[in-house]
Amino acid sequence: MTIGFLHFSVSLECGEDVYSVSDAVDHIGFGWFQIKIMLLLGYFSAADALEMMLLSILAPTIRCIFRISAWKEAWITTVVFIGMMVGSSTWGWIADNFGRKFVIVLVSIWIAYFGLLSAFSPHYYWIIVLRMVVGLGIGGAPQSATLMSEFLPSKYRAMCMCIQSPWWTLGSLFTICVAMLVMPVYGWRYLLALLSLPMFLFLLLSPFLPESCRFQLASGDRDKALATLHRMARANKATLPTGFLKDANQNAKRGRILDLLKPELRRTTLMLWFLWFNVAFTYYGVVLMTSELFQSDSAGGGKCEVKDPHCGCKLLTTKDYTDMMWTTLAEIPIVLVNIVLLERLGRRRTLALLYGLTATFYMLLFICTKREWMVAFIFGARGCISGVFTAIYIYTPEVVLPYRGATLGLGTCSAVARIGAMITPFICQVLLRASVDFALGVYAATGLSCVVIALCLPIETKGRLMRVRQH
């Protein structure tokens, strides 16, 4: 390593060219190397989605089987997000210090093992404990987005990240299909066991996943970083830039939350935390309230209020599962819309537009109408808020990476998002049964507030190279 450092220093003195990891990735371009990573991490995202979509099916089922209150039903979802909130920053710190791939493999083992163990829960409180532990593992899943973005040329970054989002949708659809087949015959325990298997399969594929060359360089392992870049170049039938790979600043501190609150980044960080809080609050709100609204005659207030849950407990029917599939499919067409919007309007205006449309569809649910129209409005709300999730996943690493906090920045934002997700079950499962209008109004108001915040973000990152600032 010393020889490599001296060789690099001599090259600077002789005036030879040097290049950064971002320069190399952009020079090599997009090819089979990126396609392989997108397939591997796409499958990981789908396997992760199984555990999240399961929440909208498991909670109402457990309520009926164990005859628990609406408050206890809401806690089944909330404890998962408590675990995710704790896990997000923890896994972010581990990723910054031990590697992105290391975290992805570790959380895969964690989610698969404890997901399977949940199927053997003897009673309600064991379900609560084990699902919270599963949530702790799920908190590390967003690191896959950071790993993938680091291997994507800036020209294709937004498009590729958008293309990845249907994997999550496929995972959600798979959950609904399996639940529709398994739940009526075998019950929830078999469903939990079956849905843990895809994550076990990912472990067999994980050796093909490369480690982040940015992490390798920041850790002082320049040779491994160069080897990874050479693998990328060979796979894409390209060459590295002429010159020498620029060493990371070894004196720079990594993985500190305080770096995100420095004066030059404080405003952006606080705004991002607000947006992340609301995107999770709203997204999981529409996912979880779908089954609640389907059990009512329509979506408006007054005579259209959701029926009193004490009047009986109704398990999800085939029609409910079918309509859930239709609303989940909303996350696919938004991909093409996002690709166009992110490149034409930029990140900030895209976020503002999609937040505004989400709020609009929530307000349309105030109307007392037929179930078909209700499904259409939920379809629109879920599609738009899904687009927000994709856009903010793209924007966050782009805006915080120059300050040496890509994975920790994404981790802390994800942790704040889990606070919103922790609260939302008490709105969409508890408050909704008392007043549909009040619950929908909360989601519409938060969506409109995010329009203003998104437009006030100080930094636009469209087309910007993912460089780390040198101090």
C-alpha positions, -999 to 999 in steps of 0.1 A, spaced: 0 0 0 29 23 8 44 17 -27 10 25 -43 8 58 -23 44 68 -33 36 59 -69 5 81 -67 25 110 -52 52 108 -79 25 109 -106 12 141 -92 46 157 -91 51 146 -128 19 163 -138 1 131 -148 -36 129 -148 -56 116 -119 -92 106 -117 -119 99 -91 -142 69 -88 -170 91 -102 -148 99 -132 -141 62 -137 -177 52 -135 -188 78 -160 -159 70 -183 -167 32 -183 -204 39 -188 -234 17 -185 -232 -20 -194 -235 -56 -183 -218 -49 -150 -246 -25 -140 -272 -48 -153 -259 -76 -131 -260 -54 -100 -295 -41 -108 -308 -77 -111 -292 -88 -79 -303 -58 -59 -336 -58 -76 -343 -93 -63 -331 -82 -29 -356 -53 -30 -384 -77 -40 -376 -101 -11 -376 -71 13 -410 -60 -1 -425 -93 9 -420 -85 46 -434 -50 42 -465 -59 22 -472 -86 47 -480 -60 73 -513 -50 55 -524 -87 55 -510 -100 88 -524 -73 111 -561 -76 103 -557 -114 103 -541 -115 138 -568 -91 150 -595 -116 140 -577 -148 152 -565 -135 186 -595 -111 190 -574 -81 199 -584 -44 198 -576 -19 170 -549 -4 191 -531 -38 195 -536 -43 158 -518 -10 151 -489 -21 173 -482 -51 151 -471 -27 123 -457 0 146 -431 -23 163 -417 -33 129 -410 3 122 -395 8 157 -371 -19 148 -364 -3 114 -358 31 130 -332 17 153 -317 -4 126 -314 23 99 -287 45 116 -270 14 131 -267 -3 97 -257 30 81 -228 33 105 -218 -3 99 -219 2 61 -197 33 63 -172 14 84 -174 -22 72 -188 -21 37 -221 -19 18 -221 -55 7 -213 -67 42 -245 -50 55 -267 -63 27 -256 -99 33 -259 -96 71 -294 -81 70 -305 -108 45 -295 -135 70 -312 -115 98 -345 -110 80 -348 -145 67 -340 -162 101 -363 -140 122 -390 -139 96 -391 -177 96 -390 -177 134 -421 -154 135 -442 -183 120 -438 -202 153 -450 -174 175 -473 -190 202 -493 -158 210 -497 -121 203 -468 -108 223 -443 -132 207 -455 -119 173 -448 -83 185 -413 -91 197 -402 -112 167 -417 -87 141 -398 -59 158 -366 -79 155 -374 -85 118 -379 -47 115 -344 -42 129 -330 -61 99 -352 -44 74 -337 -11 85 -305 -20 67 -322 -27 34 -319 9 20 -281 5 19 -287 -14 -14 -298 18 -30 -266 35 -20 -245 6 -33 -263 6 -66 -261 44 -71 -223 43 -66 -219 21 -97 -242 41 -119 -229 67 -144 -245 101 -135 -262 102 -170 -282 71 -162 -285 72 -125 -321 86 -122 -334 63 -150 -318 32 -135 -330 39 -100 -366 44 -114 -363 11 -134 -355 -7 -101 -387 3 -83 -409 -23 -100 -390 -50 -82 -406 -37 -50 -440 -39 -67 -433 -74 -79 -425 -84 -43 -457 -69 -31 -478 -86 -58 -461 -119 -49 -471 -115 -13 -507 -108 -22 -509 -138 -46 -493 -162 -20 -516 -149 7 -547 -154 -15 -537 -190 -21 -523 -199 14 -543 -179 39 -578 -195 34 -564 -231 36 -532 -231 57 -533 -199 77 -509 -171 86 -481 -193 100 -475 -210 66 -476 -176 49 -449 -162 72 -427 -193 66 -431 -193 28 -423 -156 26 -390 -160 44 -377 -183 16 -368 -157 -11 -344 -139 13 -327 -172 20 -323 -177 -18 -307 -142 -21 -278 -155 2 -269 -180 -26 -267 -151 -51 -248 -126 -28 -213 -138 -38 -219 -123 -72 -225 -88 -57 -194 -65 -57 -183 -44 -28 -184 -6 -32 -152 7 -47 -158 40 -30 -158 22 4 -127 2 -6 -109 34 -15 -121 53 16 -109 23 37 -74 26 23 -76 -4 1 -68 12 -33 -58 -20 -49 -92 -36 -43 -109 -5 -56 -89 -6 -88 -96 -43 -91 -134 -36 -89 -131 -8 -115 -112 -31 -138 -139 -58 -134 -165 -32 -144 -144 -21 -174 -140 -57 -186 -177 -65 -182 -186 -34 -201 -159 -39 -227 -145 -5 -219 -113 10 -204 -104 30 -173 -95 67 -178 -58 75 -183 -38 84 -152 -41 72 -116 -70 66 -93 -72 95 -68 -68 83 -32 -95 92 -7 -86 117 20 -75 93 48 -78 121 74 -114 127 67 -139 115 93 -166 91 81 -199 81 95 -206 111 118 -242 123 122 -229 158 131 -214 161 96 -250 162 83 -258 192 106 -228 214 95 -239 249 84 -235 242 47 -258 211 49 -280 217 79 -310 232 60 -309 205 35 -307 178 61 -336 191 82 -358 194 51 -349 159 39 -358 145 74 -392 162 71 -398 149 36 -387 114 46 -410 114 76 -439 122 54 -432 99 25 -432 69 49 -461 82 68 -482 86 36 -470 56 17 -476 30 45 -508 49 53 -523 42 19 -510 6 20 -525 -2 54 -558 18 50 -567 0 18 -581 -31 35 -599 -8 60 -616 11 33 -625 -20 13 -645 -32 43 -667 -1 41 -694 7 16 -674 37 3 -648 62 12 -666 93 23 -677 104 58 -711 104 75 -731 75 62 -700 62 44 -680 58 76 -661 25 82 -682 1 101 -677 -4 138 -651 -31 142 -669 -45 172 -698 -55 150 -678 -85 137 -644 -95 124 -640 -100 87 -610 -117 71 -599 -105 37 -618 -120 8 -607 -129 -27 -621 -96 -40 -602 -77 -14 -569 -94 -24 -578 -87 -61 -584 -50 -55 -552 -48 -34 -533 -62 -65 -549 -35 -87 -538 -7 -63 -503 -22 -60 -499 -22 -98 -500 17 -96 -463 15 -87 -454 3 -122 -466 31 -146 -452 57 -123 -417 45 -132 -420 58 -167 -435 91 -154 -406 94 -129 -379 89 -156 -393 118 -176 -400 141 -147 -367 136 -129 -348 145 -161 -370 172 -174 -381 190 -141 -352 180 -118 -354 163 -84 -370 191 -64 -399 200 -87 -406 163 -93 -409 158 -55 -432 188 -52 -455 177 -81 -458 141 -69 -465 152 -33 -492 175 -46 -509 148 -67 -508 124 -37 -526 150 -16 -552 155 -43 -560 118 -45 -564 117 -8 -588 146 -9 -608 128 -37 -613 100 -12 -635 124 8 -662 118 -19 -688 92 -10 -686 71 -41 -687 36 -55 -660 10 -47 -646 12 -83 -639 49 -79 -624 44 -45 -600 18 -59 -591 43 -87 -583 71 -62 -562 47 -40 -545 36 -72 -535 72 -80 -524 80 -44 -503 49 -42 -487 55 -76 -477 91 -68 -464 85 -33 -444 55 -47 -429 79 -72 -419 102 -43 -402 73 -26 -381 66 -57 -372 103 -63 -362 109 -27 -340 77 -27 -322 91 -57 -319 127 -44 -306 119 -9 -273 101 -17 -267 127 -44 -270 156 -21 -251 143 10 -223 123 -7 -201 154 -12 -200 158 26 -188 122 32 -220 108 45 -239 90 18 -247 58 37 -251 74 71 -272 102 55 -295 77 39 -296 57 71 -306 87 93 -332 98 67 -346 63 67 -346 63 105 -367 95 106 -390 80 80 -397 51 103 -410 75 129 -437 85 103 -443 49 96 -446 41 133 -473 67 137 -493 60 106 -510 27 118 -528 48 146 -541 71 119 -551 46 92 -562 17 115 -574 34 147 -584 70 138 -599 59 105 -625 38 123 -636 68 143 -636 93 114 -627 86 78 -627 123 69 -603 132 98 -579 105 89 -578 113 52 -575 150 60 -543 143 80 -527 127 50 -538 154 26 -525 182 48 -491 166 52 -488 160 15 -495 197 8 -469 208 34 -443 187 16 -450 205 -17 -437 237 -1 -407 220 16 -396 203 -17 -397 235 -36 -375 252 -9 -348 226 -10 -315 246 -16 -297 221 -39 -307 206 -72 -286 175 -81 -298 166 -116 -268 156 -137 -243 162 -109 -213 139 -105 -212 120 -71 -180 136 -59 -167 137 -24 -154 172 -14 -117 175 -5 -109 197 25 
